[in-house]
Amino acid sequence: MGEKSLEVRDLHAYYGQSHVLQGISLTVKEAECVALLGRNGVGKTTTFLSIAGLMAKAQGHVTLGETSLLGLPPHRIAQSGIVYVPAGRRAFARLTVRDNLQMAVPRSVNKQRAIEDVLTVFPGLRERLNVQAGVLSGGQNQMLKMARALLVNPSFLLLDEPTEGLAPLVVQQMGEHIRQLMDRGVGVLIAEQNARFTLKLSRHLYVLDKGVIKLERTGDKLYDDQEVLSHLGI
């Protein structure tokens, strides 16, 4: 079987009369990290919402392999293998870490085995299993959200601002977790304000500005590409 890819072609999205995404196209392959960068308010989160089936008004083409996804309900898109991890604190605060993880395991899967597997990627959660999610640190909460996503056995993750508010050491750990996901064959599309962090993980970059892809680059050292850095203002 050939390599599967997530393809977005000529994607448009609207909030009321506001034309937020104006025909963007991008590709994410399995086991690679793709950066979607740009200032706040340029359409990065809207791109994720559109791919995940959470935008009421989106047009264009979103495909996973040979399967067309645009217009499917969000749960069908998640079942197909695309999981959106939103920014902010979204874990169930009153439940323990263990309960949060158990709720994410599909019914047909052995819960204990699946959680043990995920804890090999996020070992820092093991000692917090009986702690309420609401008292986790920002980094622990982000790891919990990513662990929940991994329990669904995704082909692709959409990570929205995974390092937001995290201390530098935790940001470094987050990078290692993302690399482990890629080693497992998971494709990652990541939107971040921390451009240097993202560029070190990615071989492919899209810069979004006012709903349009303004720059596209591929390479092993995007973080040293002066045109990219200049375009991003860093």
C-alpha positions in Angstrom: 0.0 0.0 0.0 1.3 3.5 -0.9 2.0 6.3 1.4 -1.1 8.1 2.5 -1.3 11.9 2.5 -3.7 14.6 3.7 -4.4 16.9 0.8 -6.1 20.3 1.0 -6.9 21.9 -2.4 -8.4 25.3 -3.1 -9.9 25.6 0.4 -12.2 28.5 1.1 -13.9 29.2 4.5 -16.3 31.9 5.6 -17.6 33.4 8.9 -20.8 35.0 7.8 -19.8 37.3 4.9 -16.1 37.3 5.9 -14.0 35.3 3.4 -11.4 34.0 5.8 -9.6 31.3 3.7 -9.2 32.3 0.1 -8.2 29.1 -1.8 -5.3 27.6 0.2 -3.7 24.3 -0.7 -1.3 22.2 1.3 -0.1 18.6 1.7 0.9 16.6 4.7 2.5 13.1 4.3 2.7 10.3 6.9 5.6 10.5 9.4 6.4 14.2 8.5 5.8 17.5 10.3 4.5 20.4 8.3 4.5 24.0 9.6 1.6 26.4 9.1 2.9 29.7 10.3 1.6 33.3 10.3 0.5 36.1 12.6 -2.6 35.7 14.8 -5.9 36.1 12.9 -4.6 35.1 9.5 -6.6 31.8 9.3 -4.5 29.0 10.8 -7.1 27.8 13.3 -9.8 28.2 10.6 -7.7 25.9 8.4 -7.7 23.3 11.1 -11.4 23.7 11.8 -12.2 23.3 8.1 -10.1 20.1 7.8 -11.7 18.7 11.0 -15.3 19.4 9.8 -16.0 22.0 12.3 -16.6 25.0 10.0 -20.2 25.6 9.0 -19.2 27.1 5.7 -16.2 25.7 3.9 -15.6 24.9 0.2 -12.9 23.1 -1.8 -11.3 19.7 -1.5 -9.9 17.9 1.6 -8.9 14.3 0.9 -7.2 11.5 2.9 -5.7 9.1 0.4 -8.7 8.5 -2.0 -11.3 9.5 0.6 -13.0 12.9 0.3 -13.6 14.4 3.7 -15.1 17.9 3.2 -18.7 17.9 4.2 -18.4 14.8 6.5 -19.4 15.3 10.2 -16.5 15.8 12.6 -16.8 12.3 14.2 -16.5 10.6 10.7 -13.4 12.7 9.9 -11.8 11.7 13.3 -12.7 8.1 12.6 -10.9 8.3 9.3 -7.7 9.2 11.1 -7.5 13.0 11.4 -7.5 14.3 14.9 -7.6 18.0 15.9 -5.8 19.0 19.1 -7.0 22.6 19.8 -5.2 25.3 21.6 -6.0 26.1 25.3 -7.0 23.8 28.2 -9.6 21.4 26.9 -9.2 18.3 29.1 -12.0 17.3 31.4 -10.9 19.2 34.5 -12.9 17.4 37.1 -11.8 13.9 35.9 -8.5 12.3 36.7 -5.9 11.9 34.1 -6.7 8.1 34.0 -10.4 8.8 33.4 -9.5 11.3 30.6 -7.4 8.7 28.9 -9.9 5.9 29.3 -12.7 8.0 27.7 -10.6 8.5 24.6 -10.0 4.8 23.9 -12.2 3.3 21.2 -14.7 0.7 22.5 -13.1 -2.1 20.4 -9.6 -1.5 21.9 -8.2 -2.9 25.2 -8.1 0.2 27.4 -5.3 -0.9 29.7 -3.0 -2.0 26.8 -3.7 1.2 24.8 -3.0 3.5 27.8 0.2 1.7 28.6 1.3 2.1 25.0 0.6 5.9 25.1 2.4 6.3 28.4 5.6 5.1 26.7 5.4 8.3 24.6 4.2 10.5 27.5 5.9 8.9 30.6 5.4 12.1 32.6 1.7 11.4 32.8 2.2 8.0 34.6 2.7 9.5 38.0 -0.3 11.9 37.5 -2.8 9.2 36.5 -4.9 9.7 39.7 -4.7 13.5 39.7 -7.5 15.7 38.5 -6.8 17.1 35.1 -7.7 20.6 36.3 -4.7 20.9 38.5 -2.1 19.8 35.8 0.5 22.3 34.7 0.3 23.7 31.2 2.8 21.3 29.9 1.2 18.3 31.5 -2.2 19.4 30.2 -0.8 19.6 26.7 0.7 16.2 27.0 -2.7 14.8 28.2 -4.4 16.3 25.1 -1.9 14.8 22.8 -2.1 11.4 24.6 -5.9 11.4 24.2 -5.5 12.1 20.5 -2.9 9.3 20.1 -5.3 6.8 21.7 -7.6 7.2 18.7 -4.7 5.8 16.6 -4.6 8.8 14.2 -2.9 8.9 10.9 -2.6 12.7 11.1 -2.6 15.2 14.0 -3.6 18.9 13.7 -1.7 20.6 16.5 -2.8 24.2 17.3 -0.3 26.1 19.4 1.0 23.1 21.3 3.7 25.2 23.1 1.5 28.1 24.1 2.4 29.3 27.6 5.0 26.6 28.2 8.3 27.0 29.9 11.4 26.6 27.6 12.3 23.2 29.0 8.8 21.9 28.5 8.8 23.2 24.9 11.9 21.2 24.3 10.2 18.1 25.7 7.2 18.8 23.5 9.4 18.7 20.5 10.7 15.3 21.5 7.1 14.0 21.9 6.2 15.2 18.4 9.3 13.5 17.0 8.2 10.3 18.7 4.8 10.6 17.0 6.4 11.0 13.6 8.5 7.9 14.3 5.3 6.1 14.7 4.2 7.2 11.3 1.9 10.0 12.3 1.8 13.0 10.1 1.7 16.3 11.9 0.3 19.7 10.8 1.3 22.3 13.3 0.3 25.9 13.8 2.5 27.9 16.1 3.6 31.4 17.2 6.9 29.8 18.2 8.3 29.7 14.7 11.9 28.6 15.6 10.5 25.6 17.5 8.3 24.6 14.6 10.9 25.1 11.9 13.3 22.7 13.7 10.7 20.0 13.5 9.5 20.6 10.0 10.8 19.9 6.5 7.9 21.7 4.8 6.5 25.1 5.6 3.5 27.2 4.6 3.2 30.8 5.6 -0.4 32.0 5.8 -1.3 35.7 5.5 -4.8 37.1 5.3 -6.2 33.7 4.2 -3.7 33.1 1.4 -0.5 31.0 1.3 2.2 33.6 0.8 5.3 31.4 1.0 6.0 27.7 0.7 9.4 26.0 1.4 10.8 22.5 1.7 14.2 21.7 3.2 16.2 20.2 6.1 17.2 23.5 7.6 14.2 25.8 7.3 15.3 27.5 10.6 18.4 28.8 8.7 16.6 30.0 5.6 17.0 33.7 5.7 14.1 34.4 3.4 11.8 32.4 5.6 13.1 34.1 8.8 12.7 37.5 7.2 9.2 36.7 6.0 8.3 35.7 9.6 10.0 38.7 11.1 12.5 36.7 13.2 
